[in-house]
Amino acid sequence: MGVKLMWKHPEDNTQAIITAQKHIESCHGGENLILPETAILFYMSSGEKFVKSHYRTKLLTKSFPRFLSSCPVYQIKGRNICFLDGGRGAPQAVDTLETLAALGVKTVITVGMFGAFSEEIESGEIVIPNKAFVEEGTSLHYYSNIEYSQPSEELLRKAAEYITDSKLMPIVSTDAVYRQTFFKEKLWRQKGAVGVDMETSALLSVGAYLNINIVSILIASDKHPLNEHDHSWKWTMTKEKRYEFFRKCLKFAESI
């Protein structure tokens, strides 16, 4: 008989051994790091480079005090917006989110890629997930039971209204890069999901847990074959597509 995993126990009222706030204090000592209330997290390469080359920016810290691999944090001058690399995978994504919350960030826009596995989505299309099915383990340390997570309702509405060529559709987030089998993707399609990434469900679930306004904006970097007889997947993300996507996300961030 299978055993249902439960990693967050209802009777557990004890404190965490390590908290984001304690880790910030241990890393930064007496430095008083203050961040803008809105943060953009990039989960794809060249996001920071694009912003620095198209906006006037300033370095806020060389060493963002998250637990897993620090990184620089920048601010767009004249805007109450900071930006940084969000990491890779659900654990580091949530590490980043917890650290931002401890530093006073209230609104988070996550910008990344996903692999499409649906006839409804083509490579290069933008999806703003209205639901992200949980197949990563991080969310299960915050919720005793969770099937999917959702973005902040108002921020989702604003993003969809601003990025008019986007689609509101469910995705799934997984920890297992090499276990996205044809069988699994068929099950995901039956749930309504159109693509897969590694971070979004955890970002949305923990964002809600921390009372952060959060939305994820994703671009389809490739199209998976729908059955084993189709041609193999190809990487289709170009610099031009990436940069146009960044422009739309940055303009939306400036609008809120």
VOVEX-475208 format. One record per residue: x, y, z of N, C-alpha, C in turn; residue number from 1. Coordinates in steps of 0.05 Angstrom, whole numbers, padded with zeros to 5 digits. Layout:
BEGIN
{site {X Y Z} {X Y Z} {X Y Z} NUM},
...
END
This chain:
BEGIN
{site {00017 -00024 00000} {00000 00000 00000} {00018 00025 00000} 1},
{site {00011 00044 -00017} {00026 00069 -00018} {00022 00086 00007} 2},
{site {00042 00101 00014} {00041 00119 00037} {00039 00148 00027} 3},
{site {00019 00162 00036} {00015 00190 00029} {00036 00207 00043} 4},
{site {00052 00222 00028} {00072 00239 00040} {00060 00263 00054} 5},
{site {00069 00269 00078} {00061 00294 00091} {00086 00305 00105} 6},
{site {00095 00327 00094} {00119 00339 00104} {00114 00364 00122} 7},
{site {00089 00375 00120} {00081 00396 00138} {00060 00385 00157} 8},
{site {00067 00382 00182} {00049 00369 00201} {00032 00389 00215} 9},
{site {00006 00385 00216} {-00013 00404 00229} {-00006 00409 00258} 10},
{site {00006 00390 00272} {00012 00393 00301} {00039 00407 00305} 11},
{site {00053 00413 00284} {00080 00426 00287} {00078 00456 00291} 12},
{site {00081 00465 00316} {00080 00493 00322} {00108 00504 00329} 13},
{site {00129 00489 00323} {00156 00497 00330} {00167 00517 00310} 14},
{site {00188 00531 00318} {00201 00551 00300} {00221 00537 00281} 15},
{site {00225 00550 00258} {00245 00540 00240} {00273 00544 00251} 16},
{site {00291 00526 00246} {00319 00528 00255} {00333 00552 00242} 17},
{site {00329 00554 00216} {00340 00576 00200} {00317 00591 00188} 18},
{site {00316 00617 00191} {00297 00634 00178} {00311 00653 00159} 19},
{site {00296 00664 00140} {00308 00683 00121} {00319 00707 00136} 20},
{site {00305 00716 00156} {00314 00740 00171} {00340 00734 00186} 21},
{site {00342 00711 00199} {00366 00704 00213} {00390 00701 00194} 22},
{site {00384 00690 00170} {00406 00686 00151} {00415 00713 00140} 23},
{site {00396 00731 00135} {00404 00758 00127} {00422 00771 00147} 24},
{site {00415 00769 00173} {00431 00782 00194} {00458 00769 00196} 25},
{site {00460 00743 00192} {00486 00729 00194} {00504 00736 00170} 26},
{site {00492 00741 00146} {00507 00747 00122} {00515 00776 00121} 27},
{site {00497 00794 00129} {00502 00823 00125} {00510 00838 00150} 28},
{site {00510 00825 00172} {00519 00838 00197} {00504 00864 00202} 29},
{site {00518 00886 00203} {00505 00911 00209} {00494 00926 00184} 30},
{site {00498 00915 00160} {00489 00928 00136} {00458 00930 00135} 31},
{site {00448 00954 00130} {00419 00957 00130} {00410 00957 00101} 32},
{site {00404 00933 00091} {00396 00929 00063} {00366 00935 00060} 33},
{site {00359 00955 00044} {00331 00962 00040} {00325 00958 00010} 34},
{site {00304 00944 00003} {00297 00939 -00024} {00271 00953 -00031} 35},
{site {00267 00960 -00057} {00241 00970 -00066} {00219 00949 -00061} 36},
{site {00194 00958 -00061} {00172 00940 -00054} {00164 00922 -00077} 37},
{site {00174 00927 -00101} {00168 00910 -00124} {00194 00898 -00134} 38},
{site {00194 00872 -00139} {00217 00857 -00149} {00210 00841 -00174} 39},
{site {00228 00842 -00193} {00226 00824 -00217} {00247 00802 -00214} 40},
{site {00238 00778 -00216} {00256 00755 -00214} {00259 00742 -00241} 41},
{site {00283 00739 -00251} {00288 00727 -00277} {00296 00698 -00273} 42},
{site {00281 00680 -00287} {00287 00652 -00287} {00296 00643 -00315} 43},
{site {00310 00660 -00329} {00321 00655 -00355} {00345 00672 -00359} 44},
{site {00364 00663 -00375} {00389 00678 -00378} {00385 00704 -00393} 45},
{site {00402 00723 -00387} {00404 00749 -00400} {00383 00769 -00392} 46},
{site {00366 00762 -00372} {00346 00781 -00363} {00358 00806 -00350} 47},
{site {00377 00801 -00332} {00391 00824 -00319} {00406 00840 -00340} 48},
{site {00420 00827 -00358} {00435 00841 -00378} {00417 00859 -00395} 49},
{site {00394 00849 -00402} {00375 00865 -00418} {00367 00890 -00403} 50},
{site {00360 00888 -00378} {00351 00911 -00362} {00373 00931 -00360} 51},
{site {00397 00922 -00353} {00420 00940 -00350} {00428 00955 -00376} 52},
{site {00422 00942 -00398} {00429 00955 -00424} {00407 00973 -00435} 53},
{site {00383 00971 -00424} {00361 00987 -00434} {00349 01007 -00414} 54},
{site {00358 01005 -00389} {00349 01023 -00368} {00373 01034 -00352} 55},
{site {00369 01056 -00339} {00388 01066 -00320} {00384 01051 -00294} 56},
{site {00405 01039 -00285} {00403 01022 -00261} {00425 01028 -00241} 57},
{site {00421 01019 -00217} {00442 01021 -00197} {00444 00995 -00181} 58},
{site {00468 00988 -00172} {00472 00964 -00157} {00464 00969 -00128} 59},
{site {00446 00953 -00117} {00438 00955 -00089} {00456 00938 -00071} 60},
{site {00463 00915 -00080} {00481 00898 -00065} {00494 00878 -00084} 61},
{site {00519 00871 -00079} {00532 00851 -00095} {00525 00823 -00086} 62},
{site {00514 00821 -00062} {00510 00795 -00050} {00482 00793 -00037} 63},
{site {00462 00786 -00053} {00435 00782 -00043} {00436 00759 -00023} 64},
{site {00427 00763 00002} {00432 00744 00023} {00413 00720 00025} 65},
{site {00409 00707 00002} {00393 00682 00003} {00412 00660 00012} 66},
{site {00401 00637 00019} {00416 00615 00029} {00432 00600 00007} 67},
{site {00420 00598 -00016} {00432 00583 -00038} {00444 00602 -00059} 68},
{site {00469 00607 -00058} {00484 00622 -00078} {00474 00650 -00081} 69},
{site {00489 00669 -00070} {00482 00697 -00071} {00485 00708 -00099} 70},
{site {00473 00732 -00104} {00475 00744 -00131} {00471 00774 -00127} 71},
{site {00478 00790 -00148} {00473 00819 -00146} {00444 00826 -00147} 72},
{site {00436 00849 -00135} {00409 00860 -00138} {00412 00889 -00148} 73},
{site {00396 00895 -00168} {00397 00922 -00180} {00370 00936 -00177} 74},
{site {00370 00962 -00179} {00346 00978 -00179} {00344 00993 -00205} 75},
{site {00320 00995 -00217} {00316 01013 -00239} {00313 01041 -00228} 76},
{site {00331 01059 -00237} {00331 01086 -00226} {00305 01100 -00233} 77},
{site {00295 01115 -00213} {00269 01129 -00216} {00245 01111 -00213} 78},
{site {00249 01085 -00208} {00227 01067 -00205} {00230 01052 -00178} 79},
{site {00208 01045 -00166} {00208 01030 -00141} {00209 01000 -00147} 80},
{site {00229 00992 -00164} {00230 00965 -00175} {00259 00956 -00173} 81},
{site {00263 00932 -00162} {00290 00919 -00163} {00288 00894 -00180} 82},
{site {00311 00884 -00188} {00311 00859 -00204} {00336 00843 -00198} 83},
{site {00333 00817 -00202} {00354 00798 -00196} {00348 00771 -00209} 84},
{site {00368 00754 -00210} {00364 00727 -00219} {00351 00711 -00197} 85},
{site {00329 00697 -00203} {00313 00684 -00183} {00324 00656 -00175} 86},
{site {00344 00646 -00190} {00355 00620 -00184} {00344 00599 -00203} 87},
{site {00348 00574 -00197} {00338 00553 -00214} {00326 00531 -00197} 88},
{site {00302 00523 -00203} {00288 00502 -00188} {00273 00513 -00164} 89},
{site {00254 00497 -00154} {00236 00506 -00133} {00250 00514 -00107} 90},
{site {00269 00498 -00097} {00282 00506 -00072} {00295 00533 -00072} 91},
{site {00311 00538 -00093} {00325 00564 -00095} {00305 00587 -00101} 92},
{site {00284 00581 -00116} {00264 00602 -00122} {00250 00611 -00096} 93},
{site {00244 00592 -00079} {00230 00598 -00054} {00250 00611 -00034} 94},
{site {00274 00602 -00034} {00295 00614 -00018} {00296 00644 -00025} 95},
{site {00296 00651 -00051} {00297 00678 -00060} {00272 00693 -00050} 96},
{site {00249 00681 -00053} {00223 00693 -00046} {00222 00699 -00016} 97},
{site {00230 00680 00001} {00230 00684 00030} {00249 00707 00037} 98},
{site {00272 00708 00024} {00291 00730 00030} {00280 00757 00022} 99},
{site {00267 00758 -00001} {00255 00783 -00010} {00233 00792 00010} 100},
{site {00217 00774 00019} {00196 00780 00038} {00207 00791 00064} 101},
{site {00229 00779 00073} {00242 00788 00098} {00254 00816 00095} 102},
{site {00260 00824 00070} {00271 00850 00064} {00250 00871 00056} 103},
{site {00225 00864 00059} {00203 00883 00055} {00190 00884 00028} 104},
{site {00198 00866 00010} {00185 00866 -00017} {00157 00857 -00014} 105},
{site {00138 00870 -00028} {00110 00864 -00026} {00098 00853 -00052} 106},
{site {00111 00859 -00075} {00100 00850 -00101} {00123 00838 -00117} 107},
{site {00117 00814 -00128} {00138 00800 -00143} {00127 00792 -00171} 108},
{site {00142 00797 -00191} {00136 00789 -00218} {00158 00769 -00227} 109},
{site {00151 00745 -00232} {00171 00725 -00241} {00170 00721 -00271} 110},
{site {00193 00720 -00283} {00195 00720 -00312} {00212 00696 -00320} 111},
{site {00201 00678 -00336} {00215 00654 -00342} {00205 00640 -00368} 112},
{site {00215 00616 -00371} {00208 00600 -00395} {00194 00574 -00386} 113},
{site {00180 00562 -00405} {00168 00535 -00400} {00169 00520 -00426} 114},
{site {00167 00493 -00423} {00165 00476 -00446} {00136 00470 -00451} 115},
{site {00127 00475 -00475} {00099 00471 -00483} {00094 00442 -00491} 116},
{site {00071 00430 -00483} {00065 00403 -00492} {00035 00401 -00499} 117},
{site {00025 00423 -00510} {-00004 00424 -00517} {-00007 00434 -00546} 118},
{site {-00028 00425 -00559} {-00035 00436 -00585} {-00044 00465 -00584} 119},
{site {-00051 00474 -00560} {-00061 00501 -00556} {-00039 00522 -00555} 120},
{site {-00014 00513 -00553} {00008 00532 -00549} {00030 00526 -00569} 121},
{site {00042 00547 -00581} {00065 00544 -00598} {00089 00558 -00586} 122},
{site {00113 00550 -00595} {00137 00563 -00585} {00136 00593 -00589} 123},
{site {00146 00607 -00569} {00146 00636 -00571} {00121 00650 -00560} 124},
{site {00100 00635 -00553} {00076 00647 -00542} {00080 00652 -00512} 125},
{site {00065 00672 -00502} {00067 00680 -00474} {00043 00669 -00459} 126},
{site {00049 00656 -00437} {00028 00646 -00419} {00032 00658 -00392} 127},
{site {00010 00668 -00380} {00009 00677 -00353} {-00007 00656 -00338} 128},
{site {00006 00638 -00323} {-00008 00616 -00310} {-00030 00626 -00290} 129},
{site {-00054 00617 -00295} {-00075 00622 -00275} {-00077 00599 -00255} 130},
{site {-00060 00579 -00259} {-00059 00556 -00241} {-00034 00541 -00247} 131},
{site {-00020 00531 -00226} {00004 00515 -00230} {00003 00490 -00213} 132},
{site {00000 00467 -00226} {-00002 00442 -00211} {00025 00436 -00198} 133},
{site {00024 00426 -00174} {00047 00422 -00157} {00058 00393 -00161} 134},
{site {00081 00391 -00174} {00096 00366 -00175} {00125 00371 -00166} 135},
{site {00128 00392 -00150} {00154 00397 -00137} {00150 00393 -00107} 136},
{site {00172 00388 -00093} {00170 00381 -00065} {00169 00405 -00045} 137},
{site {00178 00429 -00054} {00180 00451 -00036} {00153 00460 -00024} 138},
{site {00133 00461 -00041} {00106 00470 -00032} {00096 00453 -00009} 139},
{site {00103 00427 -00009} {00093 00408 00011} {00105 00412 00039} 140},
{site {00124 00431 00041} {00134 00438 00067} {00120 00463 00078} 141},
{site {00103 00475 00061} {00087 00498 00069} {00057 00491 00072} 142},
{site {00048 00471 00059} {00020 00462 00059} {00019 00432 00064} 143},
{site {00000 00424 00081} {-00003 00395 00086} {-00013 00381 00062} 144},
{site {-00029 00395 00046} {-00041 00383 00022} {-00046 00405 00001} 145},
{site {-00035 00402 -00022} {-00039 00423 -00043} {-00036 00410 -00070} 146},
{site {-00057 00414 -00087} {-00056 00403 -00115} {-00045 00424 -00134} 147},
{site {-00053 00448 -00130} {-00043 00470 -00148} {-00042 00496 -00133} 148},
{site {-00027 00515 -00144} {-00026 00541 -00132} {-00035 00562 -00153} 149},
{site {-00041 00586 -00144} {-00051 00606 -00162} {-00038 00633 -00155} 150},
{site {-00037 00651 -00175} {-00025 00678 -00171} {-00045 00696 -00156} 151},
{site {-00035 00719 -00149} {-00053 00739 -00137} {-00073 00748 -00157} 152},
{site {-00098 00747 -00150} {-00120 00752 -00169} {-00118 00779 -00183} 153},
{site {-00113 00800 -00168} {-00113 00827 -00179} {-00088 00830 -00198} 154},
{site {-00066 00820 -00190} {-00041 00822 -00206} {-00044 00806 -00232} 155},
{site {-00057 00783 -00230} {-00062 00766 -00254} {-00080 00782 -00273} 156},
{site {-00100 00795 -00264} {-00118 00810 -00281} {-00103 00833 -00295} 157},
{site {-00087 00847 -00279} {-00072 00869 -00291} {-00052 00860 -00312} 158},
{site {-00038 00838 -00306} {-00018 00827 -00325} {-00032 00819 -00351} 159},
{site {-00055 00806 -00349} {-00069 00797 -00373} {-00080 00821 -00389} 160},
{site {-00088 00841 -00376} {-00098 00865 -00390} {-00075 00880 -00403} 161},
{site {-00052 00880 -00391} {-00029 00896 -00402} {-00015 00881 -00424} 162},
{site {-00010 00855 -00420} {00003 00839 -00441} {-00019 00825 -00457} 163},
{site {-00028 00839 -00477} {-00053 00832 -00491} {-00050 00806 -00508} 164},
{site {-00025 00799 -00516} {-00022 00775 -00532} {-00016 00751 -00515} 165},
{site {-00020 00753 -00489} {-00015 00730 -00471} {-00040 00712 -00469} 166},
{site {-00036 00688 -00458} {-00057 00669 -00454} {-00057 00661 -00424} 167},
{site {-00081 00660 -00412} {-00084 00651 -00385} {-00089 00621 -00385} 168},
{site {-00070 00605 -00377} {-00073 00576 -00379} {-00057 00563 -00356} 169},
{site {-00065 00539 -00348} {-00050 00525 -00327} {-00024 00513 -00337} 170},
{site {-00005 00510 -00319} {00019 00496 -00325} {00024 00476 -00302} 171},
{site {00046 00462 -00303} {00055 00444 -00281} {00084 00450 -00275} 172},
{site {00092 00448 -00250} {00120 00451 -00243} {00130 00425 -00231} 173},
{site {00154 00417 -00239} {00165 00392 -00231} {00195 00395 -00223} 174},
{site {00204 00377 -00205} {00232 00377 -00198} {00249 00359 -00216} 175},
{site {00235 00341 -00231} {00249 00319 -00244} {00251 00325 -00274} 176},
{site {00273 00338 -00282} {00277 00346 -00310} {00275 00322 -00329} 177},
{site {00286 00300 -00322} {00288 00277 -00340} {00265 00257 -00336} 178},
{site {00244 00265 -00322} {00221 00247 -00318} {00195 00259 -00329} 179},
{site {00198 00276 -00349} {00175 00287 -00363} {00168 00268 -00385} 180},
{site {00156 00246 -00378} {00151 00224 -00398} {00126 00231 -00414} 181},
{site {00123 00217 -00436} {00099 00220 -00452} {00074 00213 -00436} 182},
{site {00075 00193 -00419} {00053 00185 -00402} {00046 00208 -00383} 183},
{site {00066 00220 -00370} {00061 00241 -00352} {00049 00266 -00366} 184},
{site {00060 00273 -00389} {00051 00297 -00402} {00022 00293 -00412} 185},
{site {00014 00269 -00418} {-00014 00263 -00425} {-00032 00268 -00401} 186},
{site {-00023 00259 -00378} {-00038 00263 -00353} {-00041 00293 -00347} 187},
{site {-00018 00308 -00351} {-00019 00337 -00346} {-00038 00351 -00365} 188},
{site {-00039 00342 -00391} {-00058 00354 -00410} {-00086 00349 -00401} 189},
{site {-00091 00325 -00390} {-00118 00318 -00382} {-00128 00336 -00359} 190},
{site {-00108 00347 -00344} {-00115 00366 -00322} {-00119 00394 -00333} 191},
{site {-00111 00399 -00358} {-00113 00425 -00370} {-00087 00440 -00373} 192},
{site {-00065 00428 -00363} {-00039 00442 -00365} {-00029 00442 -00394} 193},
{site {-00015 00464 -00401} {-00005 00466 -00428} {00026 00466 -00430} 194},
{site {00039 00466 -00407} {00068 00467 -00407} {00079 00461 -00379} 195},
{site {00106 00460 -00378} {00120 00452 -00353} {00144 00470 -00348} 196},
{site {00148 00477 -00323} {00173 00490 -00314} {00181 00478 -00287} 197},
{site {00200 00491 -00274} {00210 00480 -00249} {00204 00497 -00224} 198},
{site {00193 00521 -00228} {00191 00540 -00205} {00163 00550 -00198} 199},
{site {00147 00554 -00219} {00123 00570 -00215} {00104 00561 -00193} 200},
{site {00098 00535 -00191} {00079 00527 -00171} {00089 00533 -00143} 201},
{site {00115 00530 -00138} {00126 00537 -00112} {00126 00567 -00107} 202},
{site {00133 00583 -00127} {00132 00612 -00124} {00104 00621 -00117} 203},
{site {00084 00611 -00131} {00057 00620 -00125} {00046 00610 -00098} 204},
{site {00053 00585 -00091} {00043 00575 -00066} {00056 00589 -00042} 205},
{site {00082 00593 -00043} {00096 00606 -00021} {00090 00636 -00021} 206},
{site {00086 00648 -00045} {00078 00676 -00046} {00052 00680 -00031} 207},
{site {00032 00662 -00035} {00007 00664 -00020} {00012 00660 00010} 208},
{site {00029 00641 00017} {00036 00635 00045} {00048 00660 00059} 209},
{site {00064 00675 00044} {00078 00698 00055} {00062 00724 00051} 210},
{site {00038 00722 00039} {00021 00746 00034} {00035 00765 00015} 211},
{site {00049 00755 -00005} {00062 00771 -00026} {00044 00771 -00050} 212},
{site {00041 00794 -00063} {00027 00796 -00088} {00046 00785 -00109} 213},
{site {00038 00764 -00124} {00056 00751 -00142} {00042 00742 -00167} 214},
{site {00056 00744 -00189} {00046 00733 -00215} {00070 00723 -00231} 215},
{site {00066 00703 -00247} {00087 00691 -00263} {00080 00697 -00293} 216},
{site {00100 00705 -00308} {00097 00710 -00337} {00118 00693 -00351} 217},
{site {00108 00675 -00369} {00126 00655 -00381} {00124 00656 -00411} 218},
{site {00146 00648 -00424} {00146 00645 -00453} {00153 00617 -00460} 219},
{site {00139 00605 -00480} {00145 00578 -00489} {00171 00577 -00504} 220},
{site {00191 00565 -00493} {00218 00564 -00505} {00220 00541 -00525} 221},
{site {00202 00521 -00523} {00203 00498 -00541} {00177 00484 -00540} 222},
{site {00172 00467 -00560} {00147 00451 -00562} {00154 00422 -00560} 223},
{site {00144 00408 -00540} {00150 00379 -00537} {00134 00363 -00558} 224},
{site {00144 00341 -00567} {00128 00323 -00584} {00105 00312 -00567} 225},
{site {00081 00309 -00580} {00058 00300 -00565} {00056 00270 -00563} 226},
{site {00071 00256 -00579} {00072 00226 -00577} {00100 00217 -00586} 227},
{site {00105 00192 -00581} {00132 00182 -00586} {00140 00180 -00615} 228},
{site {00120 00183 -00633} {00126 00181 -00662} {00131 00209 -00675} 229},
{site {00126 00230 -00659} {00131 00257 -00670} {00161 00263 -00670} 230},
{site {00168 00285 -00684} {00196 00293 -00684} {00204 00302 -00656} 231},
{site {00229 00299 -00650} {00239 00307 -00623} {00237 00337 -00620} 232},
{site {00237 00346 -00595} {00235 00374 -00589} {00259 00389 -00598} 233},
{site {00255 00415 -00604} {00277 00432 -00611} {00276 00458 -00594} 234},
{site {00300 00468 -00588} {00302 00494 -00574} {00297 00516 -00594} 235},
{site {00277 00533 -00589} {00269 00553 -00609} {00272 00582 -00598} 236},
{site {00281 00585 -00574} {00284 00612 -00563} {00307 00627 -00576} 237},
{site {00302 00650 -00587} {00322 00667 -00599} {00326 00691 -00582} 238},
{site {00349 00706 -00587} {00354 00730 -00572} {00332 00751 -00578} 239},
{site {00322 00752 -00602} {00302 00772 -00609} {00276 00766 -00594} 240},
{site {00267 00741 -00593} {00243 00733 -00578} {00246 00739 -00548} 241},
{site {00269 00732 -00538} {00275 00737 -00510} {00273 00767 -00503} 242},
{site {00286 00783 -00519} {00287 00812 -00513} {00259 00825 -00516} 243},
{site {00243 00817 -00536} {00216 00827 -00538} {00199 00819 -00514} 244},
{site {00203 00795 -00505} {00189 00785 -00481} {00197 00802 -00457} 245},
{site {00223 00807 -00454} {00232 00823 -00431} {00219 00851 -00432} 246},
{site {00218 00863 -00456} {00206 00890 -00459} {00178 00891 -00448} 247},
{site {00162 00871 -00455} {00134 00870 -00447} {00132 00867 -00416} 248},
{site {00149 00849 -00405} {00148 00845 -00376} {00157 00870 -00361} 249},
{site {00177 00884 -00371} {00187 00908 -00357} {00166 00930 -00359} 250},
{site {00153 00933 -00382} {00133 00954 -00385} {00109 00948 -00366} 251},
{site {00102 00923 -00364} {00081 00916 -00345} {00089 00923 -00316} 252},
{site {00113 00916 -00308} {00123 00922 -00281} {00121 00952 -00276} 253},
{site {00129 00968 -00296} {00128 00997 -00293} {00099 01008 -00290} 254},
{site {00080 00993 -00300} {00052 01002 -00301} {00038 00999 -00274} 255},
{site {00048 00982 -00257} {00033 00976 -00233} {00041 00993 -00209} 256},
END
